[in-house]
Amino acid sequence: MFDNLNTDIGSRIRSLRTEKKLTRERLAEKAEISTQFLADLESGYKGMSAATLYKLSKALCVSSDYLLFGNKNNECDITDILNSIPDNKKESAKHLLTVFADAVNS
């Protein structure tokens, strides 16, 4: 039973990582785990602690419920958009968001 659970969770992690165009190295860095451990999770060879589940759900911007059971909650759409902006353009994006927020709030 747990082997199937680990495989299902690993598949969801891998799918989200590729959907968000993250390398294994980048996701591991964001979740503060090793690249090898992430590879083992994605392939279903290992399970994870609650702390790792929390870190991965935050790094992937999904609920832990989605990682565990597949119930998706799109609460981080804005974060996904911001994460897709290249580093050299983040200041411009920040300025535009500030102007937009000021306009919406006035």
N, C-alpha and C positions, 0 to 999 in steps of 0.2 A: 504494500500500500504506500509506504513512504517513498519507495523508489519512484513510483508514478507521480507522487506529489512533487518530489524534487525535480523530476523531468518537466512537469507542467510549469512549475515556477521558473525553472531555468529557461524554458522556451519563451515565457513572457518577458523575462529580463532581456534575452537576446533580441527578441522582436522589437522591444522598446528602444534598445540601444541602437539598433540599425535604423529604425524609424527616425530617431533623433540625430542620426548621423554622428554618433559618438564612437570613437575607437574604444576597444577594450581597455587600453591604457588610460584614456581620459575618464571613462566611467569609474574605473578602479580608483583613480586619483580623487575624483569628486566624492566617492563613497568611502574613502580612506580604508581601502582594502587592497590586497595584492592583486596583480593582474592574473596570476596563476589561480588564486582562490576564485576570482570572478569567472575564469574559464571553467573551473570545476563546478561552480554553481550553474552556469549556463548549460553545461552538458548533463547536469543532474547527478553528478558523482558525489556531491556534497550538499548538505543542508546548511542552514545559517541560524545564527542567534537572533533574538529579537532586536538587538542593537544593530546588527548588520541589515536586517530587514528595514528598520527605520532609516538607516543611512542610504540604502539603495532606493527606497521609495522617495526620499527627498531629492536624491541626485537625479532620478528619472522623472521627478515631478508627477508622481501618481500616488494613489493611496496604497497603503500596505495591503488593504483588502483586495485591490486589483492584482498585486503580485501573488497573493495567496490563492485567491478564488477566481480571478478573471473579471471581477465586477469593476468596470472602468468608471472613473470620476474625472472629468476634464477640468479640474480646478486650476490648472496651471497653464492655460493657453497663452497668457501674456508672458509668462516666464519662458515658455518654449520659443516665442517670437524673439524675445530679448537675447536668449542664448544663441539664436541663429545669426545674430549680428556680428560681423567680424570685429575683432578688438580695435582695429584702427578707425572704426566708424562709431564706436560706442559713445563717445563724447557728443557727436552730432545727434545721435538718437536720444541721448539724455536731454539735450537742449530741446529737441522737438517734443518730447514727452512732457517736459516742464511747461512749454508754451501751450500744449494741448490741455494739460490739467488745469492751468490757469484759466483758459477759455471756458472749459466745462464748468468750473467752479464759480465763475462770475455771473 
